[in-house]
Amino acid sequence: MRASRSTARTVFSVAISDKGDVYVGTQPRDVPFGVDGYIVKVDPASGKLLGKAPAPTHQLSVGPDGGLYPGIRVDKTDSVL
């Protein structure tokens, strides 16, 4: 089944915890950044969605304690980092 244009999402990041939990940062296409972004937890065996939390994210890490650490980009900055 192919997603319709209104439900198509872009995957920005994937992170796997030490326990094997899989988290994916997504956002719909053709919307401003930060609108309707989610981190979803996916069962790696079945691909079934296990949960989601609203959060814009371009980079995603999972800490040793299982905490999620999303990172976002900015449109413009004077920073050299």
Secondary structure, 3 states (H helix, E strand, C coil): CCCCCCCCEEEEEEEECCCCCEEEEEEECCCCCCCCCEEEEECCCCCCEEEEEECCCCEEEECCCCCEEEECCCCCCCCCC
